[in-house]
């Protein structure tokens, strides 16, 4: 039987990965302050994010409908097709997380509830219950053939495996030496290796990711779609998952690939949040103010070309004038020279 123990996270994580967690933590703290200052802008981001989350998480599994119908379903329209019923169920579960996360925890009952909410209108027999028979994780190859990507826990062992997984998670999140942003991806790898349902495992895992981020103090999933980021880079996501599940049954798997992928996803979410926030909040601002906002809000050094791409209606000459003034006022620093020059807020 697989043993669940996350104590290794206290000592086996490379320093550069720990540094990434610190950066993400700082970005999260900054956005908690900014959220209070710009309520209307963040409300617009929230409305956009839930649509992208509902679309992205289901699209990964081939559950699709039109953009218009996604918007209608999120707004409360009654689902018509099989796919729309599953999409609507995911929307309801995600809304529950956003509105009731303070009253939810990662538990057996919550996991089963998420699954039931997604599946009860299309598969009432299996909705909200662990798998009744063994399953396989299959990959469909371009030539039409199949291969077994992973053999999950047997049906008869699923209940015990979920119980042990949850106990290990509870134990680890109370350990102040274990960064929660390492713990979450490890939990997701283990959950997906157990594969407790006959259908809907991926979608439930993404709901749990958003919930665990909330519990850890990260509400990024409310304003930027974590699921959409996974969908955009799903090939690298599944490659990392496969690498981190190799040797899982023998307790010999290495979680590092999936941890790194998870942190990359989170970093991109915060980067998108910055860009989306500026798009909304600076629509009526002067060109010089928009350039300054791009530079002061950047989480990595940017070039003149980057600014031009972000602000296509602003001339290069105007960008150069603003850069020169900000350098003179010591608001930013210059990294590199000539065409390779990048600019960053002064620390």
C-alpha angles and dihedrals in degrees: 000000000000114000119218116212126146098182089108088074088076094067116012104066118106117241095243090058090050087053091055090055090053091052092049090048091053091049090051092051091050092051093050087061095042091049090062092050098048108036096157094051092050091047089058090049090051093054092050094045097057091052091050092045094051091046097042099047094049095041090060087063094044093256104138147157135163124299089245093053092048089057091046092050092049088050090054106268117156113257117241110182130051091255092048091053091055091045091050091049091053089049091054092049092048092048089052091055093049094049103033105028091120088062096043132081133182100268141139091260094049092048091051091045092055090050092047092050091054099042110028095091094049105028110018094167095062099026112120096005132103117250117290094203138030118276139194133217104233133194120208111215126213092253090058096256125121136226132191107249094182140350108224130208114296118261093246091055098044099093092052093044092053090048092051092045092053093047091051090049093050091048094049098046089057090056107092090202092065114079108225091221088065093045097054097060091044090054091049092051090052093045091052092046089054087047092192098188134059088228136007100041095130094049093047089049090055092049089051090050091056091046094048090050089053091049089051092052098261113122093170090121090067093062105026123034111247088185092055091053090052090049092050092055100026094137092061090041093056092041090055091046092052092048092050094048096052108115091009097137090053093048089245101112123122114224095194099099092054093043090055092046091050092051090048090053091050092047091051089049091056091045090052090047090056092049095044091047091054092047090056102036098042101047093112098031124114117264092249090052091050092051091049091048091053091052097043093046097045116117091198133032113281132205130218087257090055091053091046091051090050094045106032093169092060119088123235089239091058090048091052092049092052092045090051092050094047091050090050091049089048093236092128139023129222121235117196128351141269114346093356093055118129129185130216137176109267113254 
